[in-house]
Each structure stands twice: as structure tokens, then as C-alpha cells.
Amino acid sequence: MESIKEQMKMPISLDLHMTISKLAEKNEIDKDSALEAGAFVAAQFMESVKKTKFENNQGPLSKEELKAIFEVIGEFYSESFKGQFTQSDFDTITQKTMSLIMSPNKDTTISNYFKKLME
């Protein structure tokens, strides 16, 4: 049986790749926007998992699930931006993600980010 991390790896990696590629297409890519993309992808994925778990009466996200999400994101950035991704960058993504998740208007904020990206 696949670990939680392995189950999450493909969808998160695809979302990150697509989001960063879209930023690059629009010539809006720099380190800050790449880190922000990671935070928005993480927040969107967390909300999606949370909604699915709620619908299936499975409770909130577990610490293991949260850890797996951030590990996948950290590994993606380490592999994609070899030598350019630091612990400080990872901390930035984590802090921004948690700020988004804790925001009272998180659904609108996340939705608007991806809507604007796809314009």
C-alpha cells in the first residue's frame, strides 16, 4: 500500500509544475512568485483534502498528512531549483500556506489567485 506521501506526490507535483509553468509563460516568475505559488498550491490541496475528509466523516487533516504535503512540496522545489531552494524558502512557503489556511476568506483568496493565473 502506498504511503500518504506517495499518494499525494503526483497531484501536488503536477499542480506545482503547471502553476510555475503558467507564471513562466506570463513572464511573472521570480523567486518570490515561485514560493508564493508553492503556498497557494499547498493551501488549495489542503482545502481539497479537508473537504473530502469532511464529506466522508474522517475528521481533520492529520499531522502525517500535513507533513506529507510539505515534504512533497519541499522535494519538488529542491529537485526543480537545484541549489537555489533553502530552508528559509521552505519556511516562507510553510508560513504563507498556514496564513492562507487560517484566513477567514481563504476560499476566495485561493480561487482568485488561480483565476488570475489562468487569465
N, C-alpha and C positions, 0 to 999 in steps of 0.2 A: 504494500500500500504506500502510495506517495505521501511524503510529509506535507504538512500545511504549506511550508515554504515552497516546495516543488509545485504544488497546485497553484500557487499564486504567481510563480515566476513568469510564465508565459504571458498571461494577460497584463500584468504590470509592465513587463519589458516592452510589449507591443505598444501599450499606451504611451510609455515614455518615448519610445522611438518615434512614434507618429507625432507626438506633441513637439518634440525637439526638431524633427524634420520640418514641421509646419512653420516653426519660428525661423528656421534657417531659410526656408523658401521666401519668407517675407522680409528677409534681412533684418530680423529683430532678435538675433541670437547674440548673446554675450554671456559671461559667467553668471551674472545676476538673474537674467531671464531663464537660463538653463536650470538654476537652482529653484527659481520660482515654479518652473514647470514641474519639477520633481515634487514640490509641496502640493501643487494642485492635483497632480495625478494620484499621489498618496491619499489626499483628502477625499477625492472622488471615489477611489477604490474602497477606502474605509467606510464611507457612507453607503456604498453599494452592498458591501458585506453585512454591515449593520442592518440594513433594510431586509436583506434576505434572511438573516438570522431571526429578526423580529417576526417576519411573516411565518417562520417555521417554529416559533416559540422556543428558540435556542438561546435566548439571553444576549447580553452584550458581547462585544469582541473580547477575546481572551488576551492575556498578556502574551501568550505564544503567537497568536495571530498578529498582534501589533508588532512584535519583534520580527516576525517573518516578513511583514510588509516593508519595514525599514531596512532589513537585511537585503532584500531583493533590490530595493532602490539603491542602497549603498554599493552593492556589487555592480549594478548596471552603470552607475557613474564611474566607479573605479575602472571598469573594463572599457567604457566608451571614451573616457577622458584620462587616459593613462598618464599618471604622474601629475595631473592637474587638480585632482579631487582630494581634498584634505579632510581631516576630522572636523575642522572648523566649518567646512562646507556642508558636511553631513549634519552637523549640529544646526546649521542655518535651515536646512530642509526640514529637519525634525521640529524645530521651533515654529517655523511658518505653518507647517502642517497642523500642529496642535492648536495654533492660533486660529486657523481656518475652521477646524472642527469645533472649537469652543465658541465660535462666533454665532450670535443669535440668528444672523441672516446667511448662514453658511450655504444653504441650498442655492440661493440667488447668486451669491458671490462666485461659487464654483461654476454654476451654469453660465454666468456671464463671461467668465474667463474663457471657457471653451467655445462659447458662441462667437466671441470677438476673435479668437484664434482662427476660427473657420471662415471668417469673412473674406 
